[in-house]
Amino acid sequence: MDFDRDAAFPMKEKKHAVSKSIQLKEVEKLDNPVKSAILKGTQESIEFFLPYLIDKKIPTTFYFEARSANIFLDKNPEYLKRLNQSYFEFGIHGYDHEDLSGLETGLTFPEKDEYNIISEAKKKIESLFPKDVIGFRAPYMRKSVNTNKILESLGFVYDSSVYQETISPTFPYYETRKLIEFPVIKTPKNSKMRGMYTYLWPLLESKRNLEEIISNYLELVGNSKDEISYISVNFHSWHFAYNISQERYLIEREIKENLKSFTKLITALENIEDVRFSTPELWLKKHKKVLVKS
């Protein structure tokens, strides 16, 4: 799960992201990285799906945007304990959901500045939770030419910022001498799965129905050629409660419907005999020795 401000949106000439819900309506907030981090959707989503993850003890990785995590937990300190489960893993998703590539903002970060952003984000999350942060997911799934080197120097073990086009489960690999990549699947457009990302955007935006999403995941599992291959199920902290295409927050009934769809997908996967829920950290504890270094 990418834990970030509601529908983080890159804007020209701004180093921090802004919440999609305010980008056209509250111009006075856009220059302030604190005021432009709206967490209404994240708050409402987490109230519904976190109890499900805890009740089912589902291993989950939270890639925290540090600013939003700090704001959220300062306002809701009870979640410090609720998130501190042994089967939850914590990673970094930038400090202010920065576009490290500069592709959309037109701004690039000098290597020292990018180092400081990632370093401060890591320190912030490790100050909130008694766990080492070893994973990284780049905001917008885009890194700079310096990101991998910075991650290595800060002691990150793995990254998950690369889309891999495939119709089969992936196998983690060394992207550099020290850094392991856990790719995110995107199926080819000319495949039966029609360019499906394993982010749940299409489902939560009503672009694809639940039956199709479940069918696609079951096909990915069925295409597995290795018993320790890896498929990630990816979503955002706000996406159960905010619809981007409609630019609106959802009512409680709609949030519950999104949660129901999510739980049906998880149940369908859970019922497959050889499927085991995991996180990159848990996977590496069992299987790192089989990876071949580049």
Summary of the structure (lengths in Angstrom):
residues: 294
radius of gyration: 18.3
end to end distance: 28.2
largest distance: 53.2
contacts: 944
relative contact order: 0.15
helix: 38%
strand: 14%
